[in-house]
Amino acid sequence: MKIRVWIVGCTALMVAACTDGFNTYTADGMLQEVPEGVLAIAATNQDLTAVRLNPDDGCYVYRYVGPVETTFLPLRTENGNPICTQTADATTTG
């Protein structure tokens, strides 16, 4: 009985993990839906309606509309750390 519960629980967890694996983008390169994990750790003073993934470093950036120009800034946590995905280099060297 315990094995059956573990199998069902692990299967549900694996299916849930697969649903967030593919991000879709708008025509201008923004994420249509920001991943829940990113939303949970992002600082509150950032515009989360215009977020994209920087292909150079794998970090999330958001569109900041300032008084003079509009630019992309790194998406940061409350502690000031950038929010990044794990790159392929980090998995092969570690």
MOPAC internal coordinates of N, CA, C and O (Angstrom, degrees):
PM7 1SCF
backbone

  N    0.0000 0     0.00 0     0.00 0    0    0    0
  C    1.4536 1     0.00 0     0.00 0    1    0    0
  C    1.5317 1   111.33 1     0.00 0    2    1    0
  O    1.2310 1   120.68 1   137.53 1    3    2    1
  N    1.3324 1   116.31 1   -42.47 1    3    2    1
  C    1.4575 1   119.46 1  -179.75 1    5    3    2
  C    1.5224 1   111.37 1   -65.11 1    6    5    3
  O    1.2310 1   120.51 1   144.30 1    7    6    5
  N    1.3287 1   116.63 1   -35.70 1    7    6    5
  C    1.4643 1   119.90 1   179.32 1    9    7    6
  C    1.5155 1   110.24 1   -64.64 1   10    9    7
  O    1.2310 1   120.25 1   139.09 1   11   10    9
  N    1.3141 1   117.14 1   -40.91 1   11   10    9
  C    1.4690 1   121.00 1   179.61 1   13   11   10
  C    1.5320 1   110.50 1   -62.28 1   14   13   11
  O    1.2310 1   119.99 1   138.99 1   15   14   13
  N    1.3148 1   117.62 1   -41.01 1   15   14   13
  C    1.4643 1   121.67 1   178.69 1   17   15   14
  C    1.5244 1   109.93 1   -63.80 1   18   17   15
  O    1.2310 1   120.21 1   137.45 1   19   18   17
  N    1.3217 1   117.20 1   -42.55 1   19   18   17
  C    1.4625 1   120.81 1   178.52 1   21   19   18
  C    1.5173 1   111.51 1   -63.86 1   22   21   19
  O    1.2310 1   120.27 1   138.48 1   23   22   21
  N    1.3263 1   117.09 1   -41.52 1   23   22   21
  C    1.4648 1   120.42 1  -179.73 1   25   23   22
  C    1.5215 1   110.47 1   -64.20 1   26   25   23
  O    1.2310 1   120.25 1   134.24 1   27   26   25
  N    1.3168 1   117.14 1   -45.76 1   27   26   25
  C    1.4669 1   120.81 1   179.38 1   29   27   26
  C    1.5261 1   110.34 1   -64.01 1   30   29   27
  O    1.2310 1   120.19 1   137.13 1   31   30   29
  N    1.3210 1   117.24 1   -42.87 1   31   30   29
  C    1.4619 1   120.64 1   179.68 1   33   31   30
  C    1.5159 1   112.70 1   -64.57 1   34   33   31
  O    1.2310 1   120.27 1   136.81 1   35   34   33
  N    1.3133 1   117.09 1   -43.19 1   35   34   33
  C    1.4691 1   120.62 1   179.17 1   37   35   34
  C    1.5196 1   111.66 1   -67.48 1   38   37   35
  O    1.2310 1   120.45 1   141.93 1   39   38   37
  N    1.3250 1   116.74 1   -38.07 1   39   38   37
  C    1.4615 1   120.18 1   178.06 1   41   39   38
  C    1.5218 1   110.60 1   -63.27 1   42   41   39
  O    1.2310 1   120.36 1   135.56 1   43   42   41
  N    1.3166 1   116.93 1   -44.44 1   43   42   41
  C    1.4691 1   120.25 1   178.76 1   45   43   42
  C    1.5252 1   110.74 1   -62.72 1   46   45   43
  O    1.2310 1   120.18 1   140.30 1   47   46   45
  N    1.3037 1   117.27 1   -39.70 1   47   46   45
  C    1.4607 1   121.10 1   179.13 1   49   47   46
  C    1.5208 1   111.46 1   -65.78 1   50   49   47
  O    1.2310 1   120.15 1   138.46 1   51   50   49
  N    1.3253 1   117.32 1   -41.54 1   51   50   49
  C    1.4627 1   120.74 1   179.42 1   53   51   50
  C    1.5233 1   111.45 1   -65.90 1   54   53   51
  O    1.2310 1   120.05 1   139.68 1   55   54   53
  N    1.3174 1   117.52 1   -40.32 1   55   54   53
  C    1.4655 1   120.59 1   178.79 1   57   55   54
  C    1.5223 1   110.21 1   -66.31 1   58   57   55
  O    1.2310 1   120.01 1   138.90 1   59   58   57
  N    1.3200 1   117.59 1   -41.10 1   59   58   57
  C    1.4655 1   120.86 1   179.01 1   61   59   58
  C    1.5228 1   111.07 1   -64.74 1   62   61   59
  O    1.2310 1   119.97 1   143.85 1   63   62   61
  N    1.3093 1   117.66 1   -36.15 1   63   62   61
  C    1.4632 1   120.84 1   179.00 1   65   63   62
  C    1.5178 1   111.55 1   -68.05 1   66   65   63
  O    1.2310 1   119.92 1   148.32 1   67   66   65
  N    1.2997 1   117.77 1   -31.68 1   67   66   65
  C    1.4659 1   121.09 1  -178.41 1   69   67   66
  C    1.5236 1   112.66 1   -74.64 1   70   69   67
  O    1.2310 1   119.23 1   153.90 1   71   70   69
  N    1.3053 1   119.08 1   -26.10 1   71   70   69
  C    1.4565 1   120.46 1  -175.54 1   73   71   70
  C    1.5140 1   112.86 1   -69.90 1   74   73   71
  O    1.2310 1   119.48 1   153.66 1   75   74   73
  N    1.3343 1   118.59 1   -26.34 1   75   74   73
  C    1.4548 1   120.79 1  -178.24 1   77   75   74
  C    1.5282 1   112.02 1   -95.90 1   78   77   75
  O    1.2310 1   119.67 1  -171.29 1   79   78   77
  N    1.3099 1   118.23 1     8.71 1   79   78   77
  C    1.4422 1   121.58 1  -174.24 1   81   79   78
  C    1.5108 1   115.68 1   -78.54 1   82   81   79
  O    1.2310 1   119.35 1   161.66 1   83   82   81
  N    1.3107 1   118.85 1   -18.34 1   83   82   81
  C    1.4544 1   121.16 1  -175.88 1   85   83   82
  C    1.5187 1   109.86 1  -119.76 1   86   85   83
  O    1.2310 1   120.83 1   -62.31 1   87   86   85
  N    1.3144 1   116.02 1   117.69 1   87   86   85
  C    1.4561 1   121.11 1   177.46 1   89   87   86
  C    1.5179 1   108.75 1   -95.27 1   90   89   87
  O    1.2310 1   120.81 1   -42.13 1   91   90   89
  N    1.3154 1   116.06 1   137.87 1   91   90   89
  C    1.4540 1   119.91 1   175.26 1   93   91   90
  C    1.5167 1   108.00 1  -105.77 1   94   93   91
  O    1.2310 1   121.30 1   -32.76 1   95   94   93
  N    1.3151 1   115.13 1   147.24 1   95   94   93
  C    1.4531 1   121.38 1  -173.64 1   97   95   94
  C    1.5209 1   110.76 1  -117.83 1   98   97   95
  O    1.2310 1   120.85 1   -26.94 1   99   98   97
  N    1.3227 1   115.98 1   153.06 1   99   98   97
  C    1.4583 1   121.65 1   174.49 1  101   99   98
  C    1.5237 1   108.78 1   -81.47 1  102  101   99
  O    1.2310 1   120.47 1    -2.55 1  103  102  101
  N    1.3202 1   116.71 1   177.45 1  103  102  101
  C    1.4658 1   121.23 1  -178.61 1  105  103  102
  C    1.5323 1   112.04 1   -62.18 1  106  105  103
  O    1.2310 1   119.93 1   149.96 1  107  106  105
  N    1.3404 1   117.74 1   -30.04 1  107  106  105
  C    1.4665 1   120.04 1  -179.64 1  109  107  106
  C    1.5342 1   113.07 1   -93.50 1  110  109  107
  O    1.2310 1   119.75 1  -167.13 1  111  110  109
  N    1.3288 1   118.08 1    12.87 1  111  110  109
  C    1.4577 1   122.14 1   173.97 1  113  111  110
  C    1.5116 1   116.09 1    89.23 1  114  113  111
  O    1.2310 1   119.66 1  -174.90 1  115  114  113
  N    1.3239 1   118.26 1     5.10 1  115  114  113
  C    1.4644 1   121.47 1   179.51 1  117  115  114
  C    1.5310 1   109.82 1   -83.15 1  118  117  115
  O    1.2310 1   120.94 1   -29.07 1  119  118  117
  N    1.3194 1   115.81 1   150.93 1  119  118  117
  C    1.4560 1   120.12 1   174.70 1  121  119  118
  C    1.5252 1   109.20 1   -69.47 1  122  121  119
  O    1.2310 1   120.38 1   -45.83 1  123  122  121
  N    1.3241 1   116.88 1   134.17 1  123  122  121
  C    1.4610 1   118.85 1   176.15 1  125  123  122
  C    1.5205 1   110.52 1   -70.83 1  126  125  123
  O    1.2310 1   120.85 1   144.70 1  127  126  125
  N    1.3248 1   115.99 1   -35.30 1  127  126  125
  C    1.4590 1   120.51 1   178.31 1  129  127  126
  C    1.5243 1   108.77 1  -139.01 1  130  129  127
  O    1.2310 1   120.72 1   -58.05 1  131  130  129
  N    1.3096 1   116.22 1   121.95 1  131  130  129
  C    1.4635 1   121.56 1   179.00 1  133  131  130
  C    1.5305 1   107.73 1   -75.18 1  134  133  131
  O    1.2310 1   119.53 1   -46.66 1  135  134  133
  N    1.3376 1   118.51 1   133.34 1  135  134  133
  C    1.4654 1   120.71 1   179.67 1  137  135  134
  C    1.5259 1   112.07 1   -55.90 1  138  137  135
  O    1.2310 1   120.98 1   -34.80 1  139  138  137
  N    1.3382 1   115.74 1   145.20 1  139  138  137
  C    1.4645 1   121.31 1  -177.38 1  141  139  138
  C    1.5226 1   112.29 1   -59.16 1  142  141  139
  O    1.2310 1   120.34 1   142.73 1  143  142  141
  N    1.3199 1   116.96 1   -37.27 1  143  142  141
  C    1.4577 1   120.23 1   179.55 1  145  143  142
  C    1.5143 1   112.52 1   -63.16 1  146  145  143
  O    1.2310 1   120.75 1   143.59 1  147  146  145
  N    1.3190 1   116.17 1   -36.41 1  147  146  145
  C    1.4663 1   120.97 1   177.88 1  149  147  146
  C    1.5235 1   109.59 1   -69.91 1  150  149  147
  O    1.2310 1   120.38 1   136.27 1  151  150  149
  N    1.3260 1   116.87 1   -43.73 1  151  150  149
  C    1.4687 1   120.49 1   178.74 1  153  151  150
  C    1.5240 1   111.41 1   -60.41 1  154  153  151
  O    1.2310 1   120.52 1   144.54 1  155  154  153
  N    1.3234 1   116.61 1   -35.46 1  155  154  153
  C    1.4608 1   120.96 1  -176.58 1  157  155  154
  C    1.5242 1   112.65 1   -69.18 1  158  157  155
  O    1.2310 1   119.87 1   148.35 1  159  158  157
  N    1.3303 1   117.86 1   -31.65 1  159  158  157
  C    1.4691 1   119.29 1  -174.89 1  161  159  158
  C    1.5236 1   113.80 1  -106.89 1  162  161  159
  O    1.2310 1   119.70 1   174.86 1  163  162  161
  N    1.3263 1   118.17 1    -5.14 1  163  162  161
  C    1.4684 1   120.75 1  -178.17 1  165  163  162
  C    1.5255 1   110.90 1   -72.80 1  166  165  163
  O    1.2310 1   120.80 1   -37.15 1  167  166  165
  N    1.3229 1   116.07 1   142.85 1  167  166  165
  C    1.4672 1   121.51 1   176.65 1  169  167  166
  C    1.5271 1   109.54 1   -65.36 1  170  169  167
  O    1.2310 1   120.72 1   -25.26 1  171  170  169
  N    1.3147 1   116.23 1   154.74 1  171  170  169
  C    1.4619 1   121.30 1  -172.38 1  173  171  170
  C    1.5194 1   114.38 1   -78.42 1  174  173  171
  O    1.2310 1   118.74 1   163.68 1  175  174  173
  N    1.2996 1   120.00 1   -16.32 1  175  174  173
  C    1.4664 1   121.55 1  -174.71 1  177  175  174
  C    1.5276 1   113.06 1   -92.85 1  178  177  175
  O    1.2310 1   119.92 1  -153.45 1  179  178  177
  N    1.3340 1   117.76 1    26.55 1  179  178  177
  C    1.4604 1   121.98 1  -177.59 1  181  179  178
  C    1.5258 1   109.80 1  -121.49 1  182  181  179
  O    1.2310 1   120.55 1   -31.25 1  183  182  181
  N    1.3301 1   116.56 1   148.75 1  183  182  181
  C    1.4612 1   122.22 1   179.40 1  185  183  182
  C    1.5238 1   109.12 1   -82.42 1  186  185  183
  O    1.2310 1   120.46 1   -75.55 1  187  186  185
  N    1.3219 1   116.73 1   104.45 1  187  186  185
  C    1.4593 1   120.97 1  -177.87 1  189  187  186
  C    1.5225 1   112.65 1   -90.56 1  190  189  187
  O    1.2310 1   120.24 1  -170.36 1  191  190  189
  N    1.3323 1   117.14 1     9.64 1  191  190  189
  C    1.4637 1   120.17 1   177.15 1  193  191  190
  C    1.5183 1   111.65 1   -88.35 1  194  193  191
  O    1.2310 1   119.79 1   166.77 1  195  194  193
  N    1.3269 1   118.01 1   -13.23 1  195  194  193
  C    1.4639 1   122.14 1  -179.55 1  197  195  194
  C    1.5246 1   109.16 1  -134.27 1  198  197  195
  O    1.2310 1   120.81 1   -98.84 1  199  198  197
  N    1.3348 1   116.06 1    81.16 1  199  198  197
  C    1.4597 1   122.43 1  -176.74 1  201  199  198
  C    1.5220 1   108.90 1  -120.72 1  202  201  199
  O    1.2310 1   120.97 1   -38.99 1  203  202  201
  N    1.3218 1   115.75 1   141.01 1  203  202  201
  C    1.4618 1   120.62 1   173.89 1  205  203  202
  C    1.5196 1   109.01 1  -140.90 1  206  205  203
  O    1.2310 1   121.05 1   -13.46 1  207  206  205
  N    1.3256 1   115.60 1   166.54 1  207  206  205
  C    1.4505 1   122.04 1   179.86 1  209  207  206
  C    1.5186 1   108.56 1  -100.47 1  210  209  207
  O    1.2310 1   120.34 1   -57.06 1  211  210  209
  N    1.3267 1   116.96 1   122.94 1  211  210  209
  C    1.4590 1   121.63 1   179.54 1  213  211  210
  C    1.5304 1   108.44 1   -75.08 1  214  213  211
  O    1.2310 1   119.54 1   -63.71 1  215  214  213
  N    1.3378 1   118.49 1   116.29 1  215  214  213
  C    1.4659 1   119.88 1  -176.92 1  217  215  214
  C    1.5312 1   113.66 1   -69.19 1  218  217  215
  O    1.2310 1   119.77 1   160.72 1  219  218  217
  N    1.3163 1   118.05 1   -19.28 1  219  218  217
  C    1.4671 1   120.90 1  -178.77 1  221  219  218
  C    1.5239 1   112.86 1   -69.90 1  222  221  219
  O    1.2310 1   120.45 1   137.74 1  223  222  221
  N    1.3415 1   116.75 1   -42.26 1  223  222  221
  C    1.4586 1   119.43 1  -176.25 1  225  223  222
  C    1.5229 1   114.07 1  -123.67 1  226  225  223
  O    1.2310 1   119.62 1   176.45 1  227  226  225
  N    1.3402 1   118.33 1    -3.55 1  227  226  225
  C    1.4572 1   121.09 1   178.73 1  229  227  226
  C    1.5155 1   114.03 1    76.45 1  230  229  227
  O    1.2310 1   119.91 1  -164.36 1  231  230  229
  N    1.3247 1   117.78 1    15.64 1  231  230  229
  C    1.4618 1   121.52 1   179.72 1  233  231  230
  C    1.5266 1   110.47 1  -101.18 1  234  233  231
  O    1.2310 1   121.24 1   -29.01 1  235  234  233
  N    1.3278 1   115.23 1   150.99 1  235  234  233
  C    1.4560 1   120.55 1   177.19 1  237  235  234
  C    1.5230 1   109.70 1   -79.46 1  238  237  235
  O    1.2310 1   120.72 1   -38.82 1  239  238  237
  N    1.3248 1   116.22 1   141.18 1  239  238  237
  C    1.4608 1   122.41 1   174.89 1  241  239  238
  C    1.5239 1   108.24 1  -128.85 1  242  241  239
  O    1.2310 1   120.80 1   -27.53 1  243  242  241
  N    1.3252 1   116.07 1   152.47 1  243  242  241
  C    1.4590 1   120.50 1   177.76 1  245  243  242
  C    1.5207 1   109.42 1  -124.37 1  246  245  243
  O    1.2310 1   121.39 1   -24.45 1  247  246  245
  N    1.3342 1   114.95 1   155.55 1  247  246  245
  C    1.4659 1   120.58 1  -178.84 1  249  247  246
  C    1.5210 1   108.88 1   -82.12 1  250  249  247
  O    1.2310 1   121.16 1   -56.90 1  251  250  249
  N    1.3253 1   115.39 1   123.10 1  251  250  249
  C    1.4607 1   122.24 1   177.03 1  253  251  250
  C    1.5210 1   107.95 1  -108.61 1  254  253  251
  O    1.2310 1   120.96 1   -58.03 1  255  254  253
  N    1.3194 1   115.77 1   121.97 1  255  254  253
  C    1.4616 1   121.16 1   178.69 1  257  255  254
  C    1.5192 1   107.30 1  -101.35 1  258  257  255
  O    1.2310 1   121.02 1   -75.33 1  259  258  257
  N    1.3292 1   115.65 1   104.67 1  259  258  257
  C    1.4513 1   121.50 1  -178.91 1  261  259  258
  C    1.5117 1   111.84 1   -97.01 1  262  261  259
  O    1.2310 1   119.87 1     0.08 1  263  262  261
  N    1.3266 1   117.86 1  -179.92 1  263  262  261
  C    1.4626 1   121.17 1  -178.71 1  265  263  262
  C    1.5280 1   113.22 1   -69.24 1  266  265  263
  O    1.2310 1   119.92 1   157.26 1  267  266  265
  N    1.3207 1   117.75 1   -22.74 1  267  266  265
  C    1.4591 1   120.99 1  -177.08 1  269  267  266
  C    1.5214 1   111.83 1  -110.63 1  270  269  267
  O    1.2310 1   120.43 1   137.61 1  271  270  269
  N    1.3262 1   116.78 1   -42.39 1  271  270  269
  C    1.4585 1   119.93 1  -176.11 1  273  271  270
  C    1.5261 1   111.27 1  -144.85 1  274  273  271
  O    1.2310 1   121.57 1   -15.29 1  275  274  273
  N    1.3212 1   114.60 1   164.71 1  275  274  273
  C    1.4572 1   121.97 1   173.77 1  277  275  274
  C    1.5183 1   107.51 1  -108.66 1  278  277  275
  O    1.2310 1   120.60 1   -51.23 1  279  278  277
  N    1.3253 1   116.46 1   128.77 1  279  278  277
  C    1.4613 1   121.05 1  -177.24 1  281  279  278
  C    1.5233 1   109.33 1  -142.45 1  282  281  279
  O    1.2310 1   120.69 1    -9.99 1  283  282  281
  N    1.3086 1   116.29 1   170.01 1  283  282  281
  C    1.4595 1   121.50 1   176.65 1  285  283  282
  C    1.5176 1   109.34 1  -105.07 1  286  285  283
  O    1.2310 1   121.11 1   -49.39 1  287  286  285
  N    1.3261 1   115.48 1   130.61 1  287  286  285
  C    1.4562 1   122.74 1   179.82 1  289  287  286
  C    1.5221 1   109.22 1  -117.96 1  290  289  287
  O    1.2310 1   119.95 1   -27.02 1  291  290  289
  N    1.3357 1   117.70 1   152.98 1  291  290  289
  C    1.4665 1   119.79 1   178.23 1  293  291  290
  C    1.5275 1   111.06 1   -62.74 1  294  293  291
  O    1.2310 1   120.82 1   -43.97 1  295  294  293
  N    1.3083 1   116.04 1   136.03 1  295  294  293
  C    1.4602 1   121.53 1   174.65 1  297  295  294
  C    1.5214 1   107.20 1   -75.68 1  298  297  295
  O    1.2310 1   120.59 1   -52.04 1  299  298  297
  N    1.3305 1   116.48 1   127.96 1  299  298  297
  C    1.4641 1   120.63 1  -172.77 1  301  299  298
  C    1.5222 1   111.79 1  -124.60 1  302  301  299
  O    1.2310 1   121.51 1   -21.18 1  303  302  301
  N    1.3311 1   114.71 1   158.82 1  303  302  301
  C    1.4563 1   121.85 1   175.03 1  305  303  302
  C    1.5269 1   108.78 1   -82.23 1  306  305  303
  O    1.2310 1   120.49 1    -3.37 1  307  306  305
  N    1.3209 1   116.67 1   176.63 1  307  306  305
  C    1.4699 1   121.10 1   176.97 1  309  307  306
  C    1.5301 1   111.21 1   -61.00 1  310  309  307
  O    1.2310 1   120.14 1   151.69 1  311  310  309
  N    1.3328 1   117.35 1   -28.31 1  311  310  309
  C    1.4689 1   121.78 1   179.43 1  313  311  310
  C    1.5160 1   112.94 1   -82.52 1  314  313  311
  O    1.2310 1   119.99 1   173.55 1  315  314  313
  N    1.3371 1   117.63 1    -6.45 1  315  314  313
  C    1.4515 1   121.27 1   179.58 1  317  315  314
  C    1.5180 1   115.08 1    94.91 1  318  317  315
  O    1.2310 1   120.15 1  -177.52 1  319  318  317
  N    1.3198 1   117.32 1     2.48 1  319  318  317
  C    1.4617 1   120.52 1   179.40 1  321  319  318
  C    1.5227 1   110.34 1   -79.89 1  322  321  319
  O    1.2310 1   119.69 1   -38.40 1  323  322  321
  N    1.3443 1   118.19 1   141.60 1  323  322  321
  C    1.4657 1   119.91 1   176.90 1  325  323  322
  C    1.5287 1   110.47 1   -69.80 1  326  325  323
  O    1.2310 1   120.85 1   -30.18 1  327  326  325
  N    1.3285 1   115.98 1   149.82 1  327  326  325
  C    1.4626 1   121.71 1   178.66 1  329  327  326
  C    1.5217 1   107.40 1  -100.05 1  330  329  327
  O    1.2310 1   120.57 1   -65.24 1  331  330  329
  N    1.3260 1   116.51 1   114.76 1  331  330  329
  C    1.4659 1   121.87 1  -175.42 1  333  331  330
  C    1.5227 1   110.37 1  -129.67 1  334  333  331
  O    1.2310 1   121.56 1   -20.89 1  335  334  333
  N    1.3214 1   114.62 1   159.11 1  335  334  333
  C    1.4549 1   120.79 1   171.80 1  337  335  334
  C    1.5134 1   107.87 1   -91.07 1  338  337  335
  O    1.2310 1   120.39 1   -15.16 1  339  338  337
  N    1.3089 1   116.86 1   164.84 1  339  338  337
  C    1.4577 1   120.43 1   177.83 1  341  339  338
  C    1.5166 1   108.38 1   -80.91 1  342  341  339
  O    1.2310 1   120.51 1   -52.24 1  343  342  341
  N    1.3094 1   116.62 1   127.76 1  343  342  341
  C    1.4567 1   120.99 1  -179.38 1  345  343  342
  C    1.5213 1   110.70 1   -86.84 1  346  345  343
  O    1.2310 1   120.46 1   -17.29 1  347  346  345
  N    1.3203 1   116.73 1   162.71 1  347  346  345
  C    1.4594 1   121.67 1   179.39 1  349  347  346
  C    1.5216 1   111.31 1   -63.80 1  350  349  347
  O    1.2310 1   119.79 1   146.45 1  351  350  349
  N    1.3401 1   118.00 1   -33.55 1  351  350  349
  C    1.4616 1   121.52 1   179.65 1  353  351  350
  C    1.5231 1   111.72 1   -63.63 1  354  353  351
  O    1.2310 1   120.33 1   142.87 1  355  354  353
  N    1.3256 1   116.98 1   -37.13 1  355  354  353
  C    1.4583 1   120.80 1  -178.60 1  357  355  354
  C    1.5251 1   111.12 1   -68.17 1  358  357  355
  O    1.2310 1   119.76 1   146.64 1  359  358  357
  N    1.3246 1   118.07 1   -33.36 1  359  358  357
  C    1.4567 1   119.75 1  -178.72 1  361  359  358
  C    1.5246 1   112.13 1   -77.73 1  362  361  359
  O    1.2310 1   119.72 1   150.03 1  363  362  361
  N    1.3151 1   118.14 1   -29.97 1  363  362  361
  C    1.4581 1   120.03 1  -178.39 1  365  363  362
  C    1.5241 1   112.89 1   -84.89 1  366  365  363
  O    1.2310 1   119.87 1   153.82 1  367  366  365
  N    1.3313 1   117.85 1   -26.18 1  367  366  365
  C    1.4616 1   120.04 1  -178.13 1  369  367  366
  C    1.5149 1   112.59 1   -90.29 1  370  369  367
  O    1.2310 1   119.65 1   161.47 1  371  370  369
  N    1.3412 1   118.28 1   -18.53 1  371  370  369
  C    1.4508 1   120.89 1  -173.59 1  373  371  370
  C    1.4521 1   112.48 1   -82.86 1  374  373  371
  O    1.2310 1   120.10 1   180.00 1  375  374  373

